[in-house]
């Protein structure tokens, strides 16, 4: 009798089991399609019942993957638009606390950043290291995104768990169109060393502390002088650098 009862229970549970397995498969298909920028496949997965906010084994949603891969090849911008229109949560965090905005900002994908901000992305939320979208963009993004985030109200003085700010990251290696970073020198110091006056101007305009010192006791002015950056030396001195 017990075996018969167990058999009956199994019969009723099998459809539930297969339904759950089918949903998981659809969710996997959705995230993978978003990662590849396959707009039609994303649409099909959603139409088939995939959860727009489902995460993969790495804790990333379809929106995060599309934002991470957000360059125009592969319709990533259109994928992001579709996911947002379908109700994707713009502020979900993945592993290490990363959000879609952080992914897009780090990758330098301005159009995706704009879309996410328009949908209410939290511009000052931190990941597990205390980094914000601005800090990540300053570390490895385009100057366009740094400016976009600042214009949208990003807090320029938020610090990571290691005490690093966006200003410390923003000018590392001093690219004019790309902003890189060194975790050991503040952004203003790095820009001064590279001789990129426009980057220094941006930092100064947003209230960079021109007299803060690094672990060696060096200020941006000292580094600019050591590297023979006369234009930046003059700029810093005119703003009161010591």
C-alpha positions as MATLAB code, in Angstrom:
seq = 'XXXXXXXXXXXXXXXXXXXXXXXXXXXXXXXXXXXXXXXXXXXXXXXXXXXXXXXXXXXXXXXXXXXXXXXXXXXXXXXXXXXXXXXXXXXXXXXXXXXXXXXXXXXXXXXXXXXXXXXXXXXXXXXXXXXXXXXXXXXXXXXXXXXXXXXXXXXXXXXXXXXXXXXXXXXXXXXXXXXXXXXXXXXXXXXXXXXXXXXXXXXXXXXXXXXXXXXXXXXXXXXXXXXXXXXXXXXXXXXXXX';
ca = [
       0.000    0.000    0.000;
       2.856    2.359    0.861;
       4.451    1.677   -2.519;
       1.199    2.517   -4.293;
       0.917    5.781   -2.356;
       4.529    6.681   -3.172;
       3.912    5.892   -6.836;
       0.873    8.164   -6.871;
       2.867   10.998   -5.242;
       5.629   10.602   -7.844;
       3.101   10.805  -10.659;
       1.817   14.124   -9.315;
       5.300   15.525   -8.684;
       6.810   14.620  -12.055;
       5.108   17.480  -13.957;
       6.310   19.926  -11.308;
       9.849   18.570  -11.565;
       9.932   18.842  -15.341;
       8.360   22.288  -15.243;
      11.083   23.510  -12.882;
      13.771   21.928  -15.033;
      12.271   23.538  -18.119;
      12.179   26.974  -16.446;
      15.817   26.669  -15.380;
      16.778   25.744  -18.919;
      14.924   28.741  -20.305;
      16.639   30.995  -17.771;
      20.029   29.643  -18.808;
      19.151   30.242  -22.446;
      18.119   33.806  -21.651;
      21.340   34.732  -19.887;
      23.491   33.042  -22.527;
      21.615   34.779  -25.340;
      22.061   38.144  -23.607;
      25.767   37.443  -23.162;
      26.078   36.826  -26.906;
      23.958   39.809  -27.841;
      21.376   37.663  -29.625;
      18.286   39.842  -29.583;
      15.915   37.327  -31.187;
      17.028   34.550  -28.853;
      16.533   36.809  -25.843;
      13.047   37.660  -27.051;
      12.234   33.993  -27.622;
      13.454   32.993  -24.166;
      11.327   35.694  -22.558;
       8.309   34.698  -24.607;
       8.838   31.098  -23.482;
       8.624   32.141  -19.839;
      12.215   32.773  -18.788;
      12.623   34.908  -15.655;
      14.044   38.261  -16.777;
      15.920   38.544  -13.457;
      17.263   34.986  -13.330;
      20.958   34.624  -12.470;
      23.563   32.281  -13.895;
      25.979   30.269  -11.761;
      28.194   33.339  -11.445;
      25.362   35.438  -10.033;
      24.858   37.531  -13.172;
      21.503   38.351  -14.748;
      20.844   38.739  -18.458;
      20.933   42.520  -17.978;
      24.317   42.342  -16.281;
      25.763   40.188  -19.050;
      24.420   42.431  -21.810;
      25.739   45.489  -19.966;
      29.122   43.837  -19.439;
      29.396   42.933  -23.115;
      27.707   46.183  -24.112;
      29.641   47.182  -27.217;
      27.436   47.647  -30.268;
      28.435   44.439  -32.109;
      25.800   41.819  -31.433;
      22.912   44.211  -30.659;
      23.842   44.519  -26.983;
      22.265   47.945  -26.670;
      19.026   46.618  -28.130;
      19.188   43.634  -25.794;
      19.552   45.971  -22.829;
      16.577   48.018  -24.040;
      14.457   44.896  -24.397;
      15.365   43.538  -20.974;
      14.610   46.872  -19.342;
      11.278   47.095  -21.167;
      10.471   43.596  -19.897;
      11.020   44.673  -16.298;
      14.644   43.739  -15.599;
      15.688   44.977  -12.153;
      18.380   47.543  -12.847;
      19.765   47.424   -9.312;
      20.136   43.683   -8.713;
      23.616   42.811   -7.486;
      25.594   39.826   -8.665;
      28.561   38.196   -7.026;
      30.985   40.721   -5.530;
      28.098   43.181   -5.461;
      28.377   44.239   -9.089;
      25.390   45.885  -10.788;
      24.590   46.333  -14.468;
      25.603   49.995  -14.209;
      28.975   49.041  -12.779;
      29.503   46.536  -15.586;
      28.642   49.044  -18.312;
      30.649   51.835  -16.685;
      33.713   49.656  -16.328;
      33.436   48.540  -19.938;
      33.049   52.053  -21.301;
      29.620   51.556  -22.892;
      28.077   55.015  -22.800;
      24.786   54.170  -24.511;
      24.127   51.332  -22.071;
      25.043   53.555  -19.122;
      22.512   56.130  -20.296;
      19.792   53.500  -20.613;
      20.459   52.177  -17.120;
      20.504   55.627  -15.555;
      17.228   56.501  -17.274;
      15.703   53.409  -15.653;
      16.783   54.483  -12.183;
      20.100   52.725  -11.681;
      21.597   53.584   -8.292;
      24.598   55.668   -9.267;
      26.319   55.588   -5.874;
      25.733   51.997   -4.756;
      28.902   50.094   -3.812;
      30.101   46.599   -4.651;
      31.738   44.259   -2.151;
      35.002   46.203   -2.412;
      33.305   49.522   -1.829;
      33.621   50.571   -5.469;
      30.943   52.603   -7.253;
      30.204   52.879  -10.961;
      32.211   56.095  -11.054;
      35.215   54.514   -9.415;
      35.095   51.593  -11.842;
      34.625   53.885  -14.827;
      37.541   55.974  -13.660;
      39.642   52.857  -13.349;
      38.999   51.504  -16.813;
      36.416   53.459  -18.810;
      36.025   56.289  -21.281;
      36.194   59.928  -20.282;
      32.686   60.213  -21.732;
      31.277   57.893  -19.073;
      33.178   59.551  -16.251;
      31.696   62.879  -17.307;
      28.250   61.337  -17.757;
      28.240   59.870  -14.264;
      29.511   63.079  -12.717;
      26.878   65.113  -14.564;
      24.216   62.711  -13.268;
      25.247   63.325   -9.680;
      27.776   60.601   -8.884;
      29.476   61.246   -5.565;
      33.073   61.999   -6.482;
      34.390   61.535   -2.941;
      33.057   58.075   -2.066;
      35.902   55.828   -0.940;
      36.430   52.114   -1.448;
      37.249   49.799    1.426;
      40.897   50.640    0.741;
      40.229   54.370    0.896;
      40.476   54.891   -2.863;
      38.209   57.478   -4.507;
      37.192   58.010   -8.113;
      39.586   60.936   -8.207;
      42.384   58.590   -7.226;
      41.451   56.277  -10.066;
      40.428   58.681  -12.792;
      43.705   59.629  -14.397;
      45.920   56.640  -13.877;
      48.223   56.334  -16.869;
      46.655   59.593  -18.098;
      44.780   58.555  -21.217;
      42.733   61.379  -22.700;
      39.936   59.130  -23.988;
      40.459   56.217  -21.603;
      40.819   56.577  -17.869;
      43.023   53.983  -16.192;
      44.294   53.658  -12.644;
      46.955   52.746  -10.182;
      45.658   51.858   -6.750;
      48.732   53.376   -5.165;
      48.527   56.949   -6.447;
      45.593   59.259   -6.564;
      44.092   60.128   -9.935;
      45.299   63.698   -9.838;
      48.860   62.535   -9.262;
      48.661   60.031  -12.114;
      47.279   62.629  -14.519;
      49.992   65.055  -13.558;
      52.628   62.427  -14.241;
      51.167   61.662  -17.655;
      50.841   65.299  -18.594;
      47.135   65.184  -19.445;
      45.945   68.667  -18.680;
      42.331   68.071  -19.663;
      41.976   65.230  -17.173;
      43.523   67.335  -14.433;
      41.105   70.160  -15.262;
      38.166   67.785  -14.844;
      39.425   66.588  -11.474;
      40.059   70.093  -10.232;
      36.616   71.217  -11.394;
      35.031   68.464   -9.301;
      36.907   69.406   -6.164;
      39.957   67.147   -6.174;
      42.160   67.736   -3.137;
      45.243   69.155   -4.796;
      47.417   68.822   -1.700;
      46.616   65.264   -0.637;
      49.713   63.074   -0.363;
      50.387   59.507   -1.379;
      52.178   56.923    0.741;
      55.506   58.496   -0.254;
      54.360   61.928    0.803;
      54.118   63.141   -2.795;
      51.475   65.564   -4.023;
      50.281   65.971   -7.602;
      52.465   69.066   -7.913;
      55.594   67.203   -6.822;
      54.930   64.421   -9.333;
      54.232   66.901  -12.139;
      57.500   68.693  -11.419;
      59.451   65.440  -11.247;
      58.122   64.515  -14.687;
      58.700   67.906  -16.279;
      55.010   68.631  -16.912;
      55.282   72.406  -17.063;
      51.696   73.078  -18.172;
      50.251   71.044  -15.358;
      52.689   72.440  -12.816;
      51.474   75.926  -13.700;
      47.840   74.822  -13.546;
      48.266   73.257  -10.131;
      50.208   76.180   -8.741;
      47.532   78.592   -9.930;
      44.939   76.604   -7.996;
      46.953   76.700   -4.783;
      48.893   73.444   -4.921;
      51.856   73.268   -2.569;
];
